[in-house]
């Protein structure tokens, strides 16, 4: 999931700032992260940013899931299994179809003043 160290764009920095706020044991969807970063309707941009996360970052990328309440499959490696493992170690429980209850685990922040928009 971690990319080589390269300069972080302003867009990515806004997404990382939102993801850094997701509490332990809670999740946010890609769309939710994008909206909170001032990019409503651009869920894929959140995914791209997390894919480009710098090596060694402490940003909790694993707390971002898809709108179905699932860990999105990756085209490379076993990152999706690892992501699920990380969430389970935080107490997140997945149902038999690999979905978690968004009503129970979704982070619901107060939006006002959360992320500086520019």
C-alpha positions in Angstrom: 0.0 0.0 0.0 2.9 2.3 0.6 4.5 4.0 -2.3 8.0 5.1 -2.7 8.9 8.4 -1.1 7.8 11.2 -3.4 6.5 14.7 -3.0 2.9 14.8 -1.6 0.4 16.9 -3.5 -1.9 19.3 -1.8 -4.8 17.1 -2.6 -3.1 14.1 -1.1 -2.1 16.1 2.0 -5.8 17.1 2.6 -6.9 13.4 2.3 -4.1 12.3 4.7 -5.2 15.0 7.2 -8.7 13.6 7.2 -7.6 10.0 7.4 -5.3 10.9 10.3 -8.4 11.9 12.3 -10.2 8.6 12.0 -10.2 7.1 15.5 -9.0 3.6 16.5 -11.8 1.0 15.9 -13.7 3.2 13.5 -13.8 3.5 9.7 -14.7 6.0 7.0 -15.6 5.4 3.4 -13.5 6.6 0.5 -16.4 9.0 -0.5 -16.6 10.3 3.1 -12.9 11.0 3.2 -13.0 12.8 -0.1 -16.0 14.9 0.9 -14.3 15.9 4.2 -11.2 16.8 2.3 -13.3 19.2 0.1 -13.5 16.9 -2.9 -17.1 15.7 -2.7 -17.9 13.1 -5.3 -14.3 12.1 -5.8 -14.0 8.9 -3.8 -11.4 7.5 -6.3 -9.1 10.4 -5.5 -9.0 9.3 -1.9 -8.1 5.8 -3.0 -5.4 7.0 -5.3 -4.0 9.2 -2.5 -3.9 6.3 -0.1 -2.2 4.2 -2.7 0.5 6.9 -2.9 1.0 7.1 0.8 4.7 7.7 1.5 6.6 4.7 2.9 6.8 4.8 6.7 3.7 7.0 7.1 1.7 6.7 10.3 -1.6 7.6 8.5 -4.1 4.9 9.4 -4.9 4.0 5.7 -6.5 0.7 6.8 -9.5 2.6 8.4 -10.8 3.6 4.9 -13.2 1.2 3.3 -15.7 1.1 0.4 -19.3 2.3 0.6 -20.5 -1.3 0.9 -18.7 -1.7 4.2 -16.0 -3.9 2.7 -12.3 -3.8 2.3 -11.7 -3.1 -1.4 -9.6 -5.8 -3.2 -6.2 -4.8 -4.4 -4.6 -5.8 -7.7 -1.3 -6.5 -6.0 -0.3 -8.6 -3.0 -2.4 -9.4 0.0 -3.0 -5.9 1.2 -6.8 -6.4 1.5 -6.2 -9.3 3.9 -3.7 -7.2 5.8 -6.2 -4.3 6.0 -8.9 -6.6 7.4 -6.4 -8.0 9.9 -5.5 -4.5 11.1 -9.2 -3.6 11.5 -9.9 -6.8 13.4 -7.1 -6.1 15.8 -8.9 -2.7 16.5 -12.1 -4.6 17.4 -13.9 -4.2 14.1 -16.0 -7.3 13.4 -16.8 -8.4 9.8 -19.9 -10.4 8.9 -19.9 -13.7 7.0 -19.9 -11.9 3.6 -16.9 -9.8 4.5 -18.8 -6.6 5.4 -18.8 -4.6 8.5 -21.8 -2.7 10.0 -21.3 0.9 8.9 -24.0 1.9 11.3 -21.8 0.7 14.1 -18.3 1.4 12.9 -18.5 4.5 10.6 -16.8 7.5 12.0 -19.2 10.5 12.2 -17.1 13.7 12.8 -18.3 17.2 13.2 -17.5 18.6 9.8 -17.3 22.3 10.6 -13.6 23.2 10.9 -12.4 19.7 10.4 -10.2 20.2 7.4 -9.0 23.5 6.0 -10.4 23.9 2.5 -8.6 26.0 -0.1 
